[in-house]
């Protein structure tokens, strides 16, 4: 299912700049797609790497990830902290890892 989930959920392209909070966005997406919060782990890294997200949006997505798919969120943050070309996103990922004792 991870491959299907990643291919079918292009949510990162649908999040508009400045849209915050994202609660309604994700509630609607989960209901419309029958995508469960548990499946969220399959798309968390792509969402956290989305270029158009501001810090508040990015942080809210990470928080949803911690709530629904902790291990996948930690893995995504570790990858971002080491490999992302955006220095700010790397820094933010490192901070979240430290806050969650996963650094």
BAFI-965500 format. One record per atom (N, C-alpha, C, CB): atom name; chain; residue number from 1; x, y, z. Coordinates in steps of 0.02 Angstrom, whole numbers. Glycine has a CB too. Layout:
atome | chaine | num | u | v | w
CA | A | NUM | X | Y | Z
...
This chain:
atome | chaine | num | u | v | w
N | A | 1 | 39 | -61 | 0
CA | A | 1 | 0 | 0 | 0
C | A | 1 | 42 | 64 | 0
CB | A | 1 | -45 | 0 | 59
N | A | 2 | 102 | 65 | 28
CA | A | 2 | 139 | 128 | 28
C | A | 2 | 149 | 157 | -42
CB | A | 2 | 207 | 117 | 60
N | A | 3 | 163 | 115 | -91
CA | A | 3 | 174 | 140 | -159
C | A | 3 | 109 | 170 | -187
CB | A | 3 | 199 | 84 | -205
N | A | 4 | 54 | 136 | -175
CA | A | 4 | -11 | 161 | -198
C | A | 4 | -28 | 227 | -162
CB | A | 4 | -67 | 108 | -185
N | A | 5 | -17 | 229 | -97
CA | A | 5 | -31 | 290 | -59
C | A | 5 | 10 | 349 | -85
CB | A | 5 | -17 | 279 | 15
N | A | 6 | 74 | 338 | -96
CA | A | 6 | 117 | 392 | -119
C | A | 6 | 96 | 416 | -189
CB | A | 6 | 190 | 370 | -121
N | A | 7 | 77 | 369 | -231
CA | A | 7 | 58 | 387 | -300
C | A | 7 | -10 | 422 | -303
CB | A | 7 | 56 | 324 | -343
N | A | 8 | -54 | 405 | -258
CA | A | 8 | -122 | 431 | -263
C | A | 8 | -134 | 494 | -222
CB | A | 8 | -171 | 379 | -241
N | A | 9 | -91 | 509 | -175
CA | A | 9 | -102 | 567 | -131
C | A | 9 | -50 | 621 | -144
CB | A | 9 | -100 | 546 | -57
N | A | 10 | -68 | 668 | -186
CA | A | 10 | -23 | 723 | -203
C | A | 10 | -41 | 785 | -162
CB | A | 10 | -25 | 739 | -278
N | A | 11 | -52 | 775 | -99
CA | A | 11 | -76 | 828 | -56
C | A | 11 | -27 | 886 | -52
CB | A | 11 | -89 | 802 | 12
N | A | 12 | 37 | 872 | -56
CA | A | 12 | 85 | 926 | -50
C | A | 12 | 75 | 979 | -104
CB | A | 12 | 156 | 900 | -53
N | A | 13 | 49 | 959 | -161
CA | A | 13 | 36 | 1006 | -215
C | A | 13 | -29 | 1044 | -205
CB | A | 13 | 35 | 970 | -281
N | A | 14 | -71 | 1021 | -160
CA | A | 14 | -136 | 1052 | -149
C | A | 14 | -137 | 1100 | -90
CB | A | 14 | -187 | 998 | -138
N | A | 15 | -87 | 1098 | -48
CA | A | 15 | -85 | 1144 | 9
C | A | 15 | -65 | 1213 | -17
CB | A | 15 | -34 | 1119 | 64
N | A | 16 | -107 | 1261 | -2
CA | A | 16 | -95 | 1329 | -26
C | A | 16 | -51 | 1366 | 24
CB | A | 16 | -161 | 1366 | -37
N | A | 17 | -10 | 1410 | -4
CA | A | 17 | 32 | 1452 | 38
C | A | 17 | -11 | 1492 | 85
CB | A | 17 | 76 | 1498 | -6
N | A | 18 | 8 | 1493 | 148
CA | A | 18 | -28 | 1531 | 198
C | A | 18 | -89 | 1497 | 227
CB | A | 18 | -48 | 1595 | 170
N | A | 19 | -109 | 1439 | 200
CA | A | 19 | -167 | 1403 | 226
C | A | 19 | -148 | 1374 | 295
CB | A | 19 | -191 | 1347 | 177
N | A | 20 | -182 | 1399 | 346
CA | A | 20 | -166 | 1377 | 414
C | A | 20 | -224 | 1394 | 459
CB | A | 20 | -100 | 1409 | 439
N | A | 21 | -243 | 1352 | 505
CA | A | 21 | -216 | 1285 | 516
C | A | 21 | -240 | 1237 | 461
CB | A | 21 | -237 | 1259 | 585
N | A | 22 | -208 | 1181 | 458
CA | A | 22 | -223 | 1131 | 407
C | A | 22 | -271 | 1078 | 430
CB | A | 22 | -159 | 1099 | 384
N | A | 23 | -302 | 1087 | 487
CA | A | 23 | -348 | 1037 | 514
C | A | 23 | -404 | 1019 | 465
CB | A | 23 | -379 | 1062 | 579
N | A | 24 | -438 | 1070 | 438
CA | A | 24 | -493 | 1057 | 391
C | A | 24 | -467 | 1024 | 328
CB | A | 24 | -529 | 1122 | 374
N | A | 25 | -410 | 1046 | 303
CA | A | 25 | -380 | 1017 | 243
C | A | 25 | -371 | 942 | 252
CB | A | 25 | -312 | 1050 | 227
N | A | 26 | -339 | 921 | 307
CA | A | 26 | -325 | 850 | 316
C | A | 26 | -388 | 811 | 334
CB | A | 26 | -274 | 841 | 370
N | A | 27 | -433 | 840 | 372
CA | A | 27 | -496 | 806 | 388
C | A | 27 | -533 | 790 | 323
CB | A | 27 | -540 | 850 | 434
N | A | 28 | -537 | 838 | 278
CA | A | 28 | -571 | 828 | 214
C | A | 28 | -535 | 776 | 172
CB | A | 28 | -575 | 894 | 176
N | A | 29 | -469 | 778 | 171
CA | A | 29 | -431 | 730 | 131
C | A | 29 | -439 | 659 | 157
CB | A | 29 | -356 | 750 | 130
N | A | 30 | -437 | 652 | 223
CA | A | 30 | -446 | 585 | 252
C | A | 30 | -515 | 557 | 235
CB | A | 30 | -436 | 587 | 328
N | A | 31 | -567 | 598 | 240
CA | A | 31 | -635 | 575 | 226
C | A | 31 | -645 | 562 | 151
CB | A | 31 | -686 | 628 | 250
N | A | 32 | -625 | 609 | 109
CA | A | 32 | -636 | 603 | 37
C | A | 32 | -599 | 544 | 6
CB | A | 32 | -616 | 666 | 2
N | A | 33 | -540 | 531 | 29
CA | A | 33 | -498 | 478 | -1
C | A | 33 | -502 | 412 | 35
CB | A | 33 | -427 | 501 | -4
N | A | 34 | -537 | 411 | 91
CA | A | 34 | -538 | 352 | 135
C | A | 34 | -467 | 333 | 156
CB | A | 34 | -573 | 293 | 100
N | A | 35 | -426 | 383 | 159
CA | A | 35 | -357 | 376 | 180
C | A | 35 | -356 | 381 | 256
CB | A | 35 | -311 | 431 | 147
N | A | 36 | -329 | 333 | 288
CA | A | 36 | -331 | 333 | 361
C | A | 36 | -271 | 371 | 389
CB | A | 36 | -331 | 261 | 388
N | A | 37 | -278 | 396 | 450
CA | A | 37 | -221 | 429 | 481
C | A | 37 | -160 | 383 | 485
CB | A | 37 | -240 | 452 | 551
N | A | 38 | -171 | 318 | 490
CA | A | 38 | -115 | 271 | 492
C | A | 38 | -77 | 271 | 425
CB | A | 38 | -140 | 201 | 508
N | A | 39 | -114 | 279 | 370
CA | A | 39 | -83 | 282 | 304
C | A | 39 | -41 | 346 | 295
CB | A | 39 | -136 | 278 | 250
N | A | 40 | -51 | 393 | 338
CA | A | 40 | -17 | 458 | 334
C | A | 40 | 59 | 448 | 333
CB | A | 40 | -36 | 502 | 393
N | A | 41 | 83 | 396 | 365
CA | A | 41 | 154 | 382 | 366
C | A | 41 | 184 | 370 | 298
CB | A | 41 | 168 | 323 | 408
N | A | 42 | 143 | 348 | 250
CA | A | 42 | 167 | 336 | 183
C | A | 42 | 182 | 400 | 145
CB | A | 42 | 117 | 295 | 145
N | A | 43 | 152 | 455 | 166
CA | A | 43 | 161 | 518 | 129
C | A | 43 | 193 | 573 | 170
CB | A | 43 | 94 | 541 | 104
N | A | 44 | 211 | 559 | 232
CA | A | 44 | 236 | 611 | 276
C | A | 44 | 300 | 643 | 250
CB | A | 44 | 249 | 582 | 345
N | A | 45 | 346 | 605 | 223
CA | A | 45 | 409 | 634 | 201
C | A | 45 | 397 | 682 | 142
CB | A | 45 | 458 | 579 | 180
N | A | 46 | 356 | 662 | 95
CA | A | 46 | 341 | 706 | 39
C | A | 46 | 309 | 771 | 61
CB | A | 46 | 296 | 672 | -11
N | A | 47 | 264 | 766 | 110
CA | A | 47 | 232 | 826 | 136
C | A | 47 | 283 | 872 | 170
CB | A | 47 | 176 | 808 | 185
N | A | 48 | 327 | 842 | 210
CA | A | 48 | 377 | 882 | 246
C | A | 48 | 429 | 913 | 199
CB | A | 48 | 412 | 840 | 299
N | A | 49 | 435 | 886 | 140
CA | A | 49 | 483 | 913 | 91
C | A | 49 | 451 | 963 | 43
CB | A | 49 | 514 | 857 | 52
N | A | 50 | 386 | 975 | 49
CA | A | 50 | 352 | 1021 | 4
C | A | 50 | 381 | 1091 | 9
CB | A | 50 | 276 | 1022 | 19
N | A | 51 | 397 | 1120 | -47
CA | A | 51 | 430 | 1185 | -50
C | A | 51 | 386 | 1243 | -27
CB | A | 51 | 453 | 1198 | -120
N | A | 52 | 320 | 1239 | -39
CA | A | 52 | 277 | 1297 | -27
C | A | 52 | 256 | 1305 | 46
CB | A | 52 | 217 | 1292 | -70
N | A | 53 | 273 | 1259 | 89
CA | A | 53 | 250 | 1263 | 158
C | A | 53 | 288 | 1317 | 197
CB | A | 53 | 259 | 1196 | 192
N | A | 54 | 250 | 1355 | 236
CA | A | 54 | 283 | 1400 | 282
C | A | 54 | 297 | 1360 | 346
CB | A | 54 | 240 | 1464 | 297
N | A | 55 | 331 | 1392 | 393
CA | A | 55 | 351 | 1355 | 454
C | A | 55 | 292 | 1328 | 492
CB | A | 55 | 392 | 1400 | 499
N | A | 56 | 238 | 1367 | 501
CA | A | 56 | 180 | 1344 | 539
C | A | 56 | 147 | 1283 | 506
CB | A | 56 | 130 | 1400 | 546
N | A | 57 | 141 | 1284 | 440
CA | A | 57 | 112 | 1227 | 405
C | A | 57 | 157 | 1166 | 413
CB | A | 57 | 103 | 1244 | 329
N | A | 58 | 222 | 1177 | 404
CA | A | 58 | 270 | 1122 | 410
C | A | 58 | 267 | 1091 | 479
CB | A | 58 | 341 | 1147 | 394
N | A | 59 | 265 | 1133 | 529
CA | A | 59 | 263 | 1109 | 599
C | A | 59 | 198 | 1071 | 613
CB | A | 59 | 270 | 1168 | 647
N | A | 60 | 142 | 1095 | 586
CA | A | 60 | 79 | 1061 | 597
C | A | 60 | 79 | 992 | 564
CB | A | 60 | 21 | 1103 | 571
N | A | 61 | 108 | 987 | 504
CA | A | 61 | 112 | 922 | 471
C | A | 61 | 155 | 875 | 511
CB | A | 61 | 140 | 930 | 399
N | A | 62 | 211 | 900 | 536
CA | A | 62 | 254 | 858 | 578
C | A | 62 | 217 | 835 | 641
CB | A | 62 | 318 | 896 | 598
N | A | 63 | 179 | 879 | 671
CA | A | 63 | 141 | 861 | 731
C | A | 63 | 89 | 808 | 715
CB | A | 63 | 106 | 923 | 761
N | A | 64 | 54 | 814 | 658
CA | A | 64 | 8 | 762 | 637
C | A | 64 | 44 | 696 | 627
CB | A | 64 | -29 | 782 | 572
N | A | 65 | 104 | 701 | 598
CA | A | 65 | 145 | 641 | 589
C | A | 65 | 162 | 608 | 655
CB | A | 65 | 208 | 659 | 551
N | A | 66 | 181 | 648 | 704
CA | A | 66 | 197 | 619 | 769
C | A | 66 | 135 | 586 | 800
CB | A | 66 | 224 | 673 | 817
N | A | 67 | 77 | 616 | 789
CA | A | 67 | 15 | 588 | 817
C | A | 67 | -7 | 523 | 783
CB | A | 67 | -41 | 639 | 811
N | A | 68 | 4 | 519 | 717
CA | A | 68 | -24 | 462 | 679
C | A | 68 | 28 | 411 | 657
CB | A | 68 | -59 | 489 | 620
N | A | 69 | 90 | 432 | 649
CA | A | 69 | 141 | 386 | 622
C | A | 69 | 210 | 407 | 648
CB | A | 69 | 139 | 384 | 544
N | A | 70 | 219 | 400 | 711
CA | A | 70 | 279 | 425 | 745
C | A | 70 | 344 | 400 | 712
CB | A | 70 | 278 | 404 | 818
N | A | 71 | 350 | 335 | 702
CA | A | 71 | 413 | 307 | 676
C | A | 71 | 429 | 333 | 606
CB | A | 71 | 409 | 231 | 674
N | A | 72 | 379 | 337 | 562
CA | A | 72 | 391 | 362 | 494
C | A | 72 | 408 | 436 | 495
CB | A | 72 | 329 | 350 | 450
N | A | 73 | 379 | 473 | 542
CA | A | 73 | 394 | 544 | 547
C | A | 73 | 467 | 554 | 570
CB | A | 73 | 346 | 579 | 596
N | A | 74 | 488 | 515 | 619
CA | A | 74 | 558 | 519 | 641
C | A | 74 | 605 | 502 | 584
CB | A | 74 | 571 | 471 | 701
N | A | 75 | 590 | 450 | 546
CA | A | 75 | 631 | 430 | 489
C | A | 75 | 634 | 486 | 438
CB | A | 75 | 604 | 366 | 457
N | A | 76 | 577 | 516 | 422
CA | A | 76 | 575 | 571 | 374
C | A | 76 | 616 | 631 | 398
CB | A | 76 | 502 | 593 | 360
N | A | 77 | 609 | 648 | 461
CA | A | 77 | 646 | 705 | 489
C | A | 77 | 721 | 692 | 488
CB | A | 77 | 623 | 720 | 560
N | A | 78 | 741 | 631 | 503
CA | A | 78 | 813 | 614 | 500
C | A | 78 | 840 | 622 | 429
CB | A | 78 | 824 | 542 | 526
N | A | 79 | 801 | 598 | 381
CA | A | 79 | 821 | 605 | 311
C | A | 79 | 827 | 678 | 291
CB | A | 79 | 772 | 568 | 264
N | A | 80 | 777 | 717 | 310
CA | A | 80 | 778 | 789 | 294
C | A | 80 | 836 | 824 | 328
CB | A | 80 | 711 | 821 | 315
N | A | 81 | 849 | 806 | 391
CA | A | 81 | 902 | 839 | 429
C | A | 81 | 971 | 826 | 399
CB | A | 81 | 901 | 817 | 501
N | A | 82 | 978 | 772 | 362
CA | A | 82 | 1042 | 754 | 334
C | A | 82 | 1049 | 769 | 259
CB | A | 82 | 1055 | 681 | 345
N | A | 83 | 993 | 767 | 223
CA | A | 83 | 998 | 769 | 150
C | A | 83 | 962 | 826 | 115
CB | A | 83 | 972 | 707 | 124
N | A | 84 | 920 | 863 | 150
CA | A | 84 | 880 | 914 | 116
C | A | 84 | 924 | 972 | 95
CB | A | 84 | 824 | 939 | 162
N | A | 85 | 911 | 1000 | 37
CA | A | 85 | 950 | 1056 | 12
C | A | 85 | 931 | 1123 | 44
CB | A | 85 | 943 | 1061 | -63
N | A | 86 | 875 | 1124 | 80
CA | A | 86 | 851 | 1185 | 113
C | A | 86 | 879 | 1186 | 184
CB | A | 86 | 773 | 1188 | 114
N | A | 87 | 924 | 1233 | 197
CA | A | 87 | 957 | 1237 | 263
C | A | 87 | 907 | 1249 | 320
CB | A | 87 | 1008 | 1293 | 262
N | A | 88 | 856 | 1290 | 307
CA | A | 88 | 807 | 1304 | 360
C | A | 88 | 768 | 1241 | 377
CB | A | 88 | 758 | 1359 | 337
N | A | 89 | 749 | 1202 | 326
CA | A | 89 | 712 | 1141 | 338
C | A | 89 | 756 | 1090 | 375
CB | A | 89 | 686 | 1111 | 272
N | A | 90 | 820 | 1087 | 357
CA | A | 90 | 867 | 1043 | 394
C | A | 90 | 869 | 1063 | 467
CB | A | 90 | 937 | 1046 | 362
N | A | 91 | 877 | 1127 | 480
CA | A | 91 | 880 | 1151 | 549
C | A | 91 | 816 | 1135 | 587
CB | A | 91 | 893 | 1227 | 550
N | A | 92 | 759 | 1148 | 556
CA | A | 92 | 695 | 1134 | 589
C | A | 92 | 685 | 1060 | 602
CB | A | 92 | 637 | 1159 | 546
N | A | 93 | 707 | 1018 | 556
CA | A | 93 | 702 | 946 | 566
C | A | 93 | 746 | 924 | 625
CB | A | 93 | 724 | 908 | 503
N | A | 94 | 806 | 952 | 629
CA | A | 94 | 851 | 936 | 686
C | A | 94 | 820 | 957 | 752
CB | A | 94 | 919 | 970 | 676
N | A | 95 | 789 | 1016 | 752
CA | A | 95 | 757 | 1041 | 813
C | A | 95 | 701 | 995 | 836
CB | A | 95 | 731 | 1112 | 803
N | A | 96 | 659 | 974 | 789
CA | A | 96 | 604 | 928 | 807
C | A | 96 | 630 | 861 | 832
CB | A | 96 | 558 | 918 | 747
N | A | 97 | 683 | 837 | 801
CA | A | 97 | 713 | 774 | 824
C | A | 97 | 738 | 782 | 896
CB | A | 97 | 771 | 752 | 778
N | A | 98 | 770 | 838 | 911
CA | A | 98 | 794 | 850 | 979
C | A | 98 | 736 | 854 | 1028
CB | A | 98 | 836 | 915 | 983
N | A | 99 | 683 | 891 | 1008
CA | A | 99 | 624 | 899 | 1052
C | A | 99 | 591 | 832 | 1067
CB | A | 99 | 573 | 946 | 1019
N | A | 100 | 598 | 784 | 1022
CA | A | 100 | 567 | 719 | 1030
C | A | 100 | 618 | 665 | 1050
CB | A | 100 | 532 | 698 | 966
N | A | 101 | 676 | 688 | 1074
CA | A | 101 | 728 | 642 | 1097
C | A | 101 | 746 | 589 | 1046
CB | A | 101 | 707 | 609 | 1162
N | A | 102 | 749 | 610 | 982
CA | A | 102 | 764 | 563 | 929
C | A | 102 | 824 | 584 | 888
CB | A | 102 | 703 | 555 | 884
N | A | 103 | 861 | 633 | 913
CA | A | 103 | 919 | 659 | 877
C | A | 103 | 977 | 611 | 880
CB | A | 103 | 941 | 726 | 904
